[in-house]
Amino acid sequence: MKLINNLDTLLSDELKLAMWPNCEVFICVCYSSINAVFSLIQEFQVASKIFLLLDTDIDQDQRFSYDSQEWSQHLELNGKFKAE
């Protein structure tokens, strides 16, 4: 296990260094958005399994699905990943 301070480094950079073919990835976060998860797709390609634990009350906190700062891109054609 490795704790990553995202103020010092990017998660994607750490994943590239820590992953190998057919590994299992466990990620625990207090918050993430759909776009943030999908932006890691390339790094996740080498893993056989990915486990994402969200430490939040999803009934009260809907930011995982709809982060207000990313709403403008969710349904736009120029957004890389869109909510449906």
C-alpha positions, -999 to 999 in steps of 0.1 A, spaced: 0 0 0 12 35 -7 -4 68 4 -2 95 -23 -3 132 -16 -19 146 -47 -4 180 -40 31 166 -46 25 141 -74 -2 129 -98 -20 96 -92 -15 87 -129 23 90 -125 23 69 -94 1 42 -111 25 40 -140 54 33 -116 35 9 -94 15 -13 -118 25 -44 -137 6 -67 -161 -24 -85 -145 -20 -67 -112 -50 -59 -90 -55 -22 -81 -72 -10 -49 -80 27 -47 -97 44 -17 -107 80 -20 -130 103 -2 -141 119 -34 -137 113 -71 -157 122 -102 -167 102 -132 -143 121 -154 -114 116 -129 -119 78 -129 -122 76 -166 -91 98 -171 -71 69 -156 -83 43 -182 -49 41 -200 -31 34 -167 -57 8 -157 -52 -12 -190 -25 -34 -175 -45 -44 -144 -67 -75 -142 -90 -60 -116 -97 -25 -102 -114 -19 -69 -126 16 -61 -137 23 -26 -155 57 -21 -154 68 15 -186 89 13 -223 88 17 -235 85 -19 -271 91 -9 -261 126 4 -231 134 -18 -238 132 -55 -206 148 -67 -193 114 -79 -219 115 -107 -222 152 -112 -193 175 -101 -205 210 -106 -172 220 -121 -175 192 -147 -212 196 -155 -205 218 -185 -186 190 -202 -207 160 -193 -233 165 -221 -212 185 -245 -198 169 -276 -163 182 -268 -161 165 -234 -139 134 -235 -162 114 -212 -199 121 -209 -226 111 -183 -256 96 -199 
